[in-house]
Amino acid sequence: MITTPTNNRRKNILPKGQINHEKKPELNKTFLIQIDAIRSVNDDDIEKVESGGLFAELDGLEWLERQIAVYILQEKLRRSSAKFIAAVYATRS
């Protein structure tokens, strides 16, 4: 298991700075619940979420690559069809 300083810093300071005794108690309680939830997250869980996000981005890029390939093929087909049609009309004239 790799623990990075970024993960530790994120766990320690995220909503803590938002707690203010001048705010409504319910709001401070909400921030305390968030802090507890963040601290309870295991570093392995963070790595799973981060790697899951990377896989989602990779899937998105692969989808985009397929869409570009389809577009290019359609464009080539359209151009070759247009040339073919032009050639047919040229022979008829």
C-alpha positions in Angstrom: 0.0 0.0 0.0 1.3 3.4 -1.0 0.4 6.4 1.2 1.0 9.7 -0.5 1.3 13.0 1.4 -1.4 14.4 -0.8 -3.9 11.8 0.5 -2.9 12.5 4.1 -3.2 16.2 3.6 -6.6 15.8 1.9 -7.8 13.7 4.8 -6.6 16.2 7.4 -7.6 19.6 6.1 -10.5 19.3 3.6 -13.5 20.6 5.5 -11.8 21.3 8.8 -11.0 24.8 7.8 -14.6 25.5 7.1 -15.7 24.9 10.7 -16.4 28.2 12.4 -18.0 28.8 15.8 -19.9 31.8 14.4 -21.7 29.5 11.9 -24.9 27.6 12.7 -24.3 24.4 14.8 -25.9 22.3 12.1 -23.4 23.4 9.5 -20.5 22.7 11.8 -22.0 19.3 12.5 -22.2 18.6 8.8 -18.6 19.5 8.4 -17.6 17.2 11.3 -19.6 14.3 9.7 -17.7 15.0 6.4 -14.3 15.0 8.3 -15.2 11.7 10.0 -16.2 10.2 6.6 -13.0 11.3 5.0 -10.9 9.9 7.8 -12.7 6.6 7.7 -11.8 6.1 4.1 -9.0 3.6 3.7 -6.0 4.5 1.5 -6.8 1.3 -0.6 -10.3 2.7 -1.2 -8.8 6.0 -2.4 -6.5 4.1 -4.8 -9.4 2.0 -6.1 -11.5 5.1 -6.8 -8.5 6.9 -8.5 -7.7 3.8 -10.6 -11.5 3.4 -11.4 -11.5 7.0 -12.5 -8.5 6.3 -14.8 -10.2 3.3 -16.3 -13.3 5.4 -16.9 -11.1 8.1 -18.7 -9.4 5.3 -20.7 -12.8 3.9 -21.7 -13.9 7.4 -22.8 -10.8 7.9 -24.9 -11.3 4.5 -26.5 -14.9 5.4 -27.3 -13.8 8.7 -28.8 -11.1 7.0 -30.9 -13.8 4.6 -32.3 -16.1 7.6 -33.0 -13.3 9.4 -34.9 -12.5 6.2 -36.9 -16.2 5.9 -37.8 -16.4 9.5 -38.9 -13.3 9.2 -41.0 -14.6 6.1 -42.7 -18.0 7.7 -43.4 -16.2 10.8 -44.8 -14.1 8.7 -47.1 -17.1 6.7 -48.2 -19.0 10.0 -48.8 -16.1 11.4 -50.9 -15.6 8.2 -52.9 -19.4 8.0 -53.5 -19.4 11.6 -54.7 -16.5 10.9 -57.0 -18.3 7.8 -58.4 -21.5 9.7 -58.9 -19.7 12.5 -60.7 -17.9 10.0 -62.9 -21.2 8.3 -63.8 -22.8 11.7 -64.7 -19.7 12.7 -66.6 -19.9 9.5 -68.8 -23.6 10.2 -69.5 -23.1 13.7 -70.8 
